[in-house]
Amino acid sequence: MLNETAQMDIRRLLKTFGVQADTAIVEHLHNHPDLTSLRLRITLEDITEYPTGQVQPLTFMVEGNVRSISEPSG
């Protein structure tokens, strides 16, 4: 079980990523109004420098679609 400090660090990192990713995706869709959807891949890459070469770095990937539905004007 992780200690509270580790849990807080993980949540802070994920929250920061989420906010920045949301901003980037919204801006991209705004700059490309002709897009109807995006197919995205989110990858977590472990860049830790392990003291031995015997550790398999953490990797995690999620893929999904973001649909862009135009708002009615009026």
C-alpha positions in Angstrom: 0.0 0.0 0.0 1.3 3.4 -0.9 1.8 6.1 1.7 -0.2 9.3 1.6 2.6 11.4 0.2 2.9 9.1 -2.9 -0.8 9.2 -3.4 -0.9 13.0 -3.3 2.1 13.2 -5.7 0.3 10.9 -8.2 -3.0 12.8 -8.0 -1.2 16.2 -8.4 0.7 14.9 -11.5 -2.5 13.4 -13.0 -4.5 16.6 -12.3 -1.9 18.8 -13.8 -1.7 16.6 -16.9 -5.5 16.5 -17.2 -5.9 20.3 -17.0 -3.1 20.9 -19.6 -4.4 18.1 -21.9 -7.9 19.5 -21.8 -6.7 23.0 -22.7 -4.6 21.6 -25.6 -7.4 19.5 -27.0 -10.0 22.3 -26.8 -7.5 24.7 -28.4 -6.7 22.2 -31.2 -10.4 21.7 -31.9 -11.0 25.4 -31.9 -8.2 25.9 -34.4 -9.5 23.1 -36.6 -13.3 23.6 -36.8 -13.6 21.2 -39.7 -12.6 18.2 -37.5 -15.5 16.0 -36.4 -13.4 13.9 -34.1 -9.9 13.2 -32.9 -8.4 9.7 -32.3 -6.0 10.1 -29.4 -3.5 8.0 -27.6 -2.3 9.0 -24.1 0.9 7.3 -23.0 2.5 7.3 -19.6 6.3 6.9 -20.0 8.6 6.1 -17.1 11.8 8.1 -17.5 13.3 7.1 -14.2 17.0 6.4 -14.3 17.1 3.0 -12.5 20.4 2.1 -10.8 20.4 -1.3 -12.5 19.2 -2.4 -16.0 17.0 -5.1 -14.4 13.9 -3.0 -13.9 11.2 -2.9 -16.5 10.1 0.7 -16.7 6.4 1.5 -16.2 4.4 1.9 -19.4 0.7 2.6 -19.7 -1.4 3.6 -22.7 -5.0 4.6 -23.3 -6.7 5.3 -26.7 -10.0 6.9 -27.4 -12.0 9.3 -29.5 -13.0 12.9 -28.8 -16.0 13.9 -30.8 -16.4 17.5 -31.9 -20.0 18.5 -32.2 -20.6 22.0 -33.4 -22.8 24.2 -31.3 -25.9 25.6 -33.0 -25.5 29.3 -33.9 -28.1 31.7 -32.9 
